């Protein structure tokens, strides 16, 4: 069951039992304009054979499946597989529906039983007996046990629902349409990444074209007319001489017949040959505009993978460096100094830290400073944003994968971020956005201090200090069952709360001056940042900064670009900045900041400060001695 294929859209194959296929069809219809989706009924070994056929024919970018089918596909394919996850809320909804039918409910799910259901059965006043299965025979045996015990309602996977219906019992599918949508979203992202990985070969083709690789040529009759030593070595099992033999008879996989027929060049195709992966170019040979032959060039894919490894290593090296120290953190307010003192105290331990605060308050800067103040300072600092990856990709990013775990997986596998951060610090930013399934895996890593790569059963010990950060109310999320309570208590060993910028207004002026000065220096502008910024400080201090320091950084960049057109502060008409930074011109009167003479600026600052010289100096962004000197100039008779 499939629609016409469009090469511009990601190609998905939805492999499932009939029950979940019928249930998921509304979601399939929703995604019909965004992807070419083939829907196939398949079970266990049959599903694997169907999937391999699609891969061999090159008609799929990613698979979508659930339960046992998904596990079998992930274990048996070198292709991306998105899993329709069974969530706790899905199961709870199924149990609520089951309770309307009977007070005794059986559950048969693939994989493992769910201990948390013991609490749910008391809440719903329902008797629950649950079993897990690994094979269809297991499922039938577990189902038969429940049937003999008199259970009339069975909640479970597609296979179990089919068994229940065949026996005349009520079968309820333990999935929701939201879970199905999440599976398709993950598959879309996996397909996109798979295509990007394949596209990397085309980008490198310009370099590969100049390498001496395996090459052969055929004439218009598809007979081999030339083959260089690397190609002869690759095809040495062929009896006799290669020359004169038809290529499709010697090695059909390398056929150039389509190139001879179409006269079209094919570049950067990926092909498996001789138990190795190759990047293949097929090029027509022309004389006087007519196709008289074709050439085949095989590039060793391992060289591309080595280049990819080198690029990833360089990126990982940049990721694994903590640049900020406590002396780089600017602020003198009481709340900020208290946060710094707490962070410094935490740095001298090896315990897990949870940094809480609004977006933009500088959680990663504090995490880097803690790392650089700790005994792990010379070791890696690795950061990952848990909100920036879909579940399947975040899982491989954190835990790594073994060779062959999916299409595009690197030869020899790839270590994850936990391994990259070994002996150092792993910073998990936005941990509140981590999917529940990965929260379970993370909890186990924090407890056992070992990880298991995707596609492997061998645990790998890791020595990592974890610093987590979030802007979300985790305790509220726990109550809503969107964050695991046991994980919360594991990461909340030491808690650091960072104040928003609006609660430490006395830090705004020095922060703004530092940021504007840095930007002016990068722009090679000669104007003095401190003096040029002084008239803007009342507005900067008055702004509420919903985006915190990150917003201040953006505003500072805009101000610096505005200031770079002037040579001296006396030339500046600050009201012109209203177009670049409108948020600063809300609330305070424009008269406070127009391009006034120094005398007016000083008098206005003194008025706003109620005559307090220290406060007026802060408004102007200058020291008290500088303000005193200005006042002596303005009012020479006053001390």
Order of alpha helices (4+ residues) and beta strands (2+ residues): beta-alpha-beta-alpha-beta-alpha-beta-alpha-beta-alpha-beta-alpha-beta-alpha-beta-alpha-beta-beta-alpha-alpha-alpha-beta-beta-beta-alpha-alpha-beta-alpha-beta-alpha-alpha-beta-alpha-beta-beta-beta-alpha-alpha-beta-alpha-alpha-alpha-alpha-alpha-alpha-alpha
